[in-house]
Amino acid sequence: MFGEDHIQKIKNIPLSNSTVSRRIKDMSIDIEATINEGIKKSPFFSIQVDESTDVSDLSILLVIARYLNVNELEENLLLCYPLTKRCTGEDIFNAIQGYFCENEIDGLSAVVFAQMVENLCLAVIKVYVVVSK
């Protein structure tokens, strides 16, 4: 079915566990860098914030970013972050702000849309407005 040439080429492909893990990590870093560059180049962007608790009782913060990329609106998962201690509006704000600072994203050009419990949503917006001023 396959000749010796094909068999030898397949054997030469490195597929160790560490190689696969490294390649997946490299792709992940590249995708994140591409999304962050798109956000930085966009004149404005919005984020949608959601906090939920999974079956193992771990709180997860999800941040979805929408931004303009070459005259098209793109939507990507920006951040999936475990909230290990508390889940107050301030903690959520600090996690998002920390990510923005770490990746040099101007948070002032963001409009925050939160889909959370009503009082938590209001707390995030109030904290964001107070800290932004």
Summary of the structure (lengths in Angstrom):
residues: 133
radius of gyration: 20.0
end to end distance: 69.4
largest distance: 69.4
contacts: 320
relative contact order: 0.13
helix: 49%
strand: 28%
